[in-house]
Amino acid sequence: MPLISSSTYRPAAYLANGHLQTILPSTLRRVPEVQYQRERLELPDGDFVDLDWSRAGSAPAVRVGVISHGLEGDSQRPYVRGMARALNRAGFDALAWNYRGCGGETNRLLRAYHLGDTADLAAVIRHAIEAKGYSKVYLTGFSAGGNVTLKYLGEAAALVPPQVQRAAVFSVPTDLKASSVQISRWQNQVYLRRFLGSLRQKMRVKAAHLPGQLDLTELENLRDFPQFDEQYTAPLHGFASADAYYEHAASGQYLRGIRVPTLLVNALNDPFLTPSCFPRATAEASEFFYLETPAAGGHVGFAEGRPDGSYYSERRAVDFFTRVVPG
């Protein structure tokens, strides 16, 4: 019964609530030690994703941690760089991949990325195994990236390569419809405005890149995720509606299919998550899916104020990856 009843996470004293635990780590943190080497991975449909590698040393490739970022994030976000540094310190190479259109250059196709798109993650993992020779692959992801990771592991477990050893994900909205409504509430407007501002700008860039293929008439009138996803995310990616997209993409329904040890850490004070994003019954019934629910941590936070600059999420992932018996 991999339901972890207690968590050792304790927030730094200056982080008094879930909003501070969410905002300050994303705005104040710096991780200068990580030096990436970029590689472009061409995809079967003619598009591409950019991969940023941070290697632990000159030893032959054996272990790699694949890091999937959050919505409208990229490999440069502090939480991604922090995880890459933690993996390197533990002797893992790190592969932080940027979703379509997130690596600093707009992608080629009209479509972009979405929270249920596991095909690109699968392509990245295959590349690490087949082209780079890694025999052990560990997955970690944050928020949207955690959702994609969980869905990848559970929707077709028989197709997951045997080289994939374990996964640890953080702050994951496993119920996408509920979370899309939650983040639109008045107390979360500061986050919503930031996300929608980034998404609107990407639509403008894409419309300029692909003239005549994207209707921006209603772009400025969209006020929440359900409206944006109804207007753009769903039709651009082949879904009949935002609800159809949420139903397909939400990772919660796939957790029972997971067949590699997988840890989900969701803070109880995460401002983006609803009670349906804490799948306790699934963890209790699973041999492979572990759920940890610390009282604090915010959304993609988990700062501790440690002298070495590490965060709980990073130490927890490395610990889960390296334990003989995970838990």
Residue pairs with C-beta under 8 A, 6 or more apart in sequence:
1 283
1 284
1 285
2 283
2 284
2 286
2 287
2 288
2 289
2 290
2 291
2 327
3 280
3 283
3 284
3 290
3 291
4 290
4 291
4 292
4 293
4 327
7 265
7 292
7 293
7 294
7 295
8 312
9 267
9 294
9 296
9 297
9 302
9 304
9 312
9 316
10 296
10 304
11 21
11 296
11 297
11 301
11 302
11 303
11 304
12 303
12 304
12 305
13 305
14 20
14 24
14 305
15 21
15 24
15 296
15 298
15 301
15 303
17 269
17 298
18 267
18 269
18 270
18 271
18 296
18 297
18 298
18 299
18 301
19 271
19 298
20 298
21 267
21 269
21 296
21 297
21 298
21 299
21 301
21 302
21 303
22 191
22 270
22 271
22 298
22 299
22 300
22 301
23 190
23 298
24 301
24 303
25 78
25 79
25 298
25 300
25 301
25 302
25 303
25 311
26 77
26 78
26 79
26 300
29 78
29 79
29 82
29 303
30 78
31 78
31 81
31 82
31 84
31 85
31 309
33 85
34 54
34 81
34 84
34 85
34 88
34 94
35 54
36 52
36 53
36 54
36 75
36 84
36 96
37 52
37 53
37 54
37 55
38 50
38 51
38 52
38 53
38 103
39 50
39 51
39 52
39 53
40 48
40 49
40 50
40 51
41 48
41 49
41 50
41 51
41 97
41 123
41 124
41 127
42 48
43 49
43 120
43 123
44 123
45 109
46 108
46 109
47 100
47 107
47 108
47 109
47 111
48 100
48 107
48 108
49 97
49 98
49 99
49 100
49 103
49 120
49 123
49 124
50 75
50 97
50 98
50 103
50 104
50 105
51 95
51 96
51 97
51 98
51 124
51 127
52 75
52 95
52 96
52 97
52 98
53 93
53 94
53 95
53 96
54 84
54 85
54 87
54 88
54 93
54 94
54 96
55 88
55 93
55 94
56 87
56 88
56 89
56 90
56 91
56 92
56 93
56 94
57 91
60 133
61 93
61 132
61 133
61 134
62 134
62 135
62 136
63 91
63 92
63 93
63 134
63 135
63 136
63 137
63 138
64 92
64 93
64 94
64 95
64 128
64 132
64 134
64 136
64 137
64 138
65 83
65 84
65 87
65 92
65 93
65 94
65 95
65 137
65 138
65 139
65 140
65 317
65 321
66 95
66 97
66 121
66 124
66 125
66 128
66 137
66 138
66 139
66 140
67 75
67 80
67 83
67 84
67 87
67 94
67 95
67 96
67 97
67 140
67 141
67 145
68 97
68 121
68 139
68 140
68 141
68 142
68 144
68 145
68 146
68 148
68 149
69 75
69 77
69 79
69 80
69 96
69 98
69 99
69 102
69 141
69 142
69 144
69 145
70 77
70 79
70 142
70 143
70 144
70 145
70 171
70 300
71 115
71 143
71 144
71 195
72 102
72 195
72 198
72 199
73 80
73 102
73 142
73 143
73 144
73 145
74 80
74 98
74 102
74 103
74 104
75 81
75 96
75 97
75 98
75 103
79 142
79 300
79 311
79 313
80 96
80 142
81 96
82 309
82 310
82 311
82 313
82 314
83 94
83 96
83 140
83 313
83 314
83 317
84 94
84 96
85 310
85 314
86 310
86 314
86 315
86 317
86 318
87 93
87 94
87 138
87 317
87 318
88 94
89 318
90 318
90 321
90 322
92 138
92 318
92 321
93 134
95 124
95 128
97 121
97 124
98 104
99 112
99 113
99 117
99 120
100 107
100 109
100 111
100 112
100 113
100 120
101 107
101 112
101 113
101 202
101 206
102 113
106 202
106 205
106 206
106 209
110 206
110 210
110 213
110 214
110 236
111 236
111 237
112 202
112 206
112 236
113 120
114 233
114 237
114 245
114 249
115 144
115 147
115 148
115 176
115 249
116 147
116 148
116 151
116 245
116 248
116 249
116 250
117 148
117 237
117 249
118 148
118 151
118 152
118 155
121 148
121 149
121 152
122 152
122 159
125 137
125 139
125 161
125 164
126 161
128 134
128 137
129 135
129 137
129 161
129 163
134 163
135 163
136 163
136 165
137 161
137 163
137 164
137 165
138 164
138 165
138 166
138 167
138 168
138 321
139 149
139 152
139 153
139 164
139 166
139 167
139 168
139 169
140 149
140 167
140 168
140 169
140 170
140 317
141 147
141 148
141 149
141 150
141 167
141 169
141 170
141 172
142 169
142 170
142 171
142 300
142 313
143 170
143 171
143 172
143 173
143 272
143 299
143 300
144 173
145 169
146 169
146 170
146 171
146 172
146 251
146 264
147 172
147 173
147 174
147 176
147 249
147 250
147 251
148 251
149 167
149 169
150 167
150 169
150 172
150 174
150 251
150 254
150 255
150 258
150 262
150 264
151 249
151 250
151 251
151 254
152 160
153 160
153 164
153 167
153 254
153 257
153 258
153 259
153 260
153 262
154 251
154 254
154 255
154 256
154 257
154 258
155 254
155 257
156 257
157 257
157 258
157 259
160 259
160 260
164 260
165 260
165 261
165 321
166 260
166 261
166 262
166 263
166 320
166 321
166 326
167 260
167 261
167 262
167 263
168 262
168 263
168 265
168 316
168 317
168 320
168 321
169 262
169 263
169 264
169 265
170 264
170 265
170 266
170 300
170 302
170 313
170 317
171 265
171 266
171 267
171 270
171 272
171 273
171 297
171 298
171 299
171 300
171 301
172 251
172 264
172 266
172 277
173 179
173 250
173 272
173 273
173 277
174 250
174 251
174 252
174 255
174 264
174 276
174 277
174 279
175 250
175 252
175 274
175 276
175 277
176 245
176 246
176 249
176 250
177 243
177 246
177 247
177 250
178 274
178 276
178 277
179 272
179 273
179 274
179 277
180 224
180 225
180 226
180 229
180 242
180 246
181 224
181 226
181 274
182 188
182 271
182 272
182 273
182 274
183 191
183 192
183 195
183 224
183 225
183 271
183 272
184 192
184 223
184 224
184 225
184 226
187 271
188 271
188 272
191 271
191 272
191 299
192 224
192 225
195 225
196 222
196 223
196 224
196 225
196 228
199 228
199 232
200 219
200 220
200 222
203 214
203 216
203 219
203 232
204 216
204 219
206 214
207 213
207 214
207 216
218 231
219 231
221 227
222 228
222 231
226 242
229 242
229 245
229 246
230 241
230 242
233 239
233 242
233 245
234 240
234 241
234 242
234 244
234 245
237 245
239 245
239 248
252 276
252 277
252 279
252 282
255 279
255 282
255 286
255 289
256 282
256 285
256 286
256 289
258 286
258 288
258 289
259 288
260 288
261 288
261 290
261 320
261 326
262 288
262 289
262 290
263 290
263 291
263 292
263 316
263 317
263 320
263 326
264 279
264 283
264 289
264 290
264 291
264 292
265 292
265 293
265 294
265 297
265 302
265 313
265 316
266 273
266 277
266 278
266 291
266 292
266 293
267 273
267 293
267 294
267 295
267 296
267 297
267 298
267 299
267 301
267 302
268 278
268 293
268 294
268 295
268 296
269 295
269 296
269 297
269 298
270 277
270 297
270 298
270 299
271 298
271 299
272 299
273 299
278 291
278 293
279 289
279 291
280 291
280 293
282 289
282 291
283 289
283 290
283 291
290 320
290 326
290 327
292 316
294 302
294 312
297 312
300 313
301 311
302 311
302 312
302 313
302 316
303 311
303 312
304 310
304 311
304 312
320 326
